[in-house]
Amino acid sequence: MPIAIVVGFMTHQWCNMMAFLMPYVIFSILMFCFCSVDIQSMKPGWMDLCLATFQIAVSLGGYYLTKAISGNEIVAEGILICVLCPVASSTAVVACMLGANREIVTTYTMVGNLMVAFVAPIIFSFIGTHQTMPFVDSFLLILKRVASVLAIPFFISWILQIKTPKICKKIAKYNGISFYLWAIALLITLGQTIHYVITKGDGHWSDIGILAIMAFVICVVHFGFGKWLGSKFGDTMAGGQLLGQKNSSMGIWMSNMYLNPLASCILAFYSIMANSFNSWQIWYYNRDKK
């Protein structure tokens, strides 16, 4: 992780240019993930409902509370998008390395992203800069970005499991490659976020400083509450990762599209903090296994 941050900082312009590779990297990660799980056993449960309810309630509550206390629209929108931002598609890689149940993680990866695709257009109809955009247009716009990455590998894996299970098992056999793909995705994402802060920050350092502090607070709350909730359903790690790992690229896009673009800086800081914590978790987990 420290290497990724340093390299991302030194090559942030290159990482920003390589952003077009991210959908292909995520697609490959999900292909390994979906081929490694029994898709037919993926059934939404109570924990999925609790996680989705938390994201909706806390994102709206945080927005209105911050706006009422400080009147700072940028910070309020930053808190909104940081909490509402969907779970990262590559969450299963880290979560399973930490011992989480692959089916549980994969299920909410699908459910959580589809929930955001449906709920976000409703929220953006009364918050943000495009309140006049029709719900259907906004919904389809977000769904297109979600479905293109999630749905295609899901249905390909499902067909492979049904029609050609041997091929599916061979793909699953090389599931370890997904860790290295995640490392590539991490480098590009961090480089992007660093580039974004550098290019957008000029003249707004006060707001950006507050967003950085709020990113830390939200990161602690997400992983802390997620782990607590996961423990109630028998999978502490799954709960923590599903609430803590965010698709920062998707969140930044939504912020640029519907909110004040400066608010998306919170996700840049959040990405660095969450991935730093994940790196520590992996190190600590592997140390205890030795």
N, C-alpha and C positions, 0 to 999 in steps of 0.2 A: 504493500500500500504506500509506504513512504516513497519508494522508487517510482510508483505510478504518478504520485503527486508531483515529484520533481520533474520527471520526464514530461508529464502533461503540461506543466508550467513552461518548460523550455520549448516544447513543440506544440503549444496551444493552437497556433494558426494552422499547422498541418493537421492536427486532430479535428479542427473545425471543418477543414476541407474533406476529411475522411468520413464525415458524418453520414454520407450516403451509404456507407457499408453497414451501418447499424441494423437495418431491417434484415439483411442477409445473415448477419451474425446471430441475431435473436432468433430468426427462423431456424437456423441450424441447432441452436441450443434447445429450442422447444421440440424439434424432431427427436433428438436424443431423449428428452424428458418424457414426451408422450409415448414413445415406443417402449419406455421402461416401466410404464404403469399400466394397470388393467383399466382401460378407459371405461368399461362397463361398470366398474365398481365406484366410479366418481359420482357421488351423490351429495348435493348441498345439505348441510346440517345446521344446527343451531349456532355453532361458532361462526359460520359464514354470515348468518343473519346479524349476529352481534357485531362482527367486524364492520359490516356494511352500515349498520345503524350508527356505530361510533363515528365513522368517516363523515356521514351526512350531518349528524347532529353537532359534532364538535367543529366541523368546518364552518357551518352557518353560525353557531354560537360564538366561535372565536372571532368571526368577522364582525358581527354586530356588537359584541362586547368591546372589542378593540376600537371600533369606530365611535362608540358611545363614550369611552374613557378618554381617548387621545384625539379623535377626529382625523386621524391620519389614514386616508383612504388607501395609500400604497401599502402600508404595513398590514392593514385589515385584509386587503386582497391577497397579500402574500401569505398570511395565515390560512385564509380560505383555500387557496390552491395547494398549499403544502400538505394540508390534512386530506383534502379531497383527491389529490393526485393518486392515480391507480397503482396497484402493486406492480412491481417490476416483473417483466416476463421471465427474467433469469433467476427469480427468487429461489426456485427449486434447487438450483445448483448449490448455493450456499446453505440453504435450509437442510438439504439432505446430507451435506457434509457434516452438519452439526447434529445429525441423528433424527431429524424430523420425518414424519410420515409423508412419503412422496405423493400419495393419493390425496391427502388432505391439502397439501400445499398446492398441487396442480389444480384441484377443484376451485379453491378461492382465487387462484390466478385468473381463471376463466370468469368466475362469478363477479369478482371485484372489478375487473375491467369492463364487463358488460353493464354492471351497476352504474359506473361512472359515465359510460356512454349514454345511458338513459337519463340519469339525474343531472349531470352537468348542464345540458341544454336548458333544463327547467330553471336551474339556479342562475345561469347566465342571462335568462330572459328578464330578470329584475335586478341583477348585479352586473356591472361591467359596462363596456363601451358599445356592445352590439345588442342592446335590449330589444331592438325592433326586428331582429332576425327571426324568421318563423321557426318554431320548434322543430318541425320536420327537417328543414334544411340544416339546422344546427346539429340535430341528432345524427343525421346521415353523414355529416362532415366528420364528427368525432368517431362514429361507428366505423367509418371507412378506415381510419388510422388504426383503430383497435383490431378490427376483423382481419385486415390484411396481414398482420403479424401473428395473431393468435389462431384465427379460424382455419387458415389454410394448413398449417402443420398439424393441427388437431384432427382435421378430417382425413388428411393423408395417412396419419398414424392409425386412425380408426379403421380405415380401409385395409391397411397393411395387416393389422391384427386379425381382421376377419378373413381376408382373402389369401394373404401370404404370411402366415405367422412365423415361418422360418426366416424370412427376410427381416421381419420386425425384430426377432430375437437377435439377429446378427447386428442390426443397428444398435440395439440396446446393449450389446456386448461391449461396444466401444463408447459407452456413456461417459467414461472418464475424460474424453476429449472436450466435453462441455465445460470443464473447469478452465481449460486453456482458452476456449472461446470467450468465457466470462471474463478472463483476464484481459483479453483484447478489447472487449466491450467496455470494461472498466477504464482502461487507459484512454480510449476515445471519448468516453463520457466525461471523465475528469478534465481532459484537455478542452472539451467543448465548454464545460461550465466555467473553467478558469478564463477562457477566452471571452466568455459572455460577461463576466464580472468586470474584466479589464476594459472591454469596449463600451459597456453600458454605465459604468460607475462614475465617470467624470462629471463632477458637479453635484452628485447626489450621495456623497459619502456618509452623510448623517443618516439618511434613510437606510442605506445599505448596511451600516453598522447595526442599526436596530433589527433589520431583517436577519443578520448573522446571529444575533443573540436569540431571536425567536426561533431560528432554525435549530439551534442547540436545544432549547427548551422542548420544542415539538419532538425532536429526535429522542430525547430522554423519555418523554411521555409515551410516544409510540412503542418503543421497545419495552418499556416498563409495563404499560397497560397490556400490550399484546402478550407478553410472557405470562402475566397474571391471568389473563383470560384463557390463554392456551392451557395453563395448568388446570383450569376448571374442566377442560374437555380432554385431558390426558395427553396433551402434546404442547409443552411449554415453548419449545423452539419454533414450532410451526406458527403459533400465535404471534410470537415476537417478530419473526421474519416477515410474515404476511402483512403486519401493520407497519413494520419499520422500514422495509425495503420499498423504495418508490421508483416508478418509471419517470425519472426526472426529465428525460427528453420529451415525453408526452406532456408532463406538467408545464414545462417551459413553453411548448407550442400552444397549449390552451391559454396560458397567461398572455402570450403575445397576440393571440387571436381574439380573445374576449375581454381581457383585463388590461391594466396598465403594464406595459412590458417590463418596467422596472421591478414590479412585484415578483417576477420570476427569478430574480437574483437569490431569493430565499431558498429555492430548490438547488441552486448551484452550491450554496453552503451546506445545505442538507445532504446533498450527494456525497460531499467530502466527509462529513461527520458520520453518516450512516455506514459508508464503506470502510472508514477507519475502524469503527466499532466492529464491523463484520470481520475485518482482518484480525483484530484482537481475539474475537470469539473463536475463529478457526485455529489460531495459534494456541490459545488456552485449551481448547477441546483436544487438539492433537497432543499437547504436552501431557494432559492427564491420562491419555490412552497409552503412553509409553511406559 
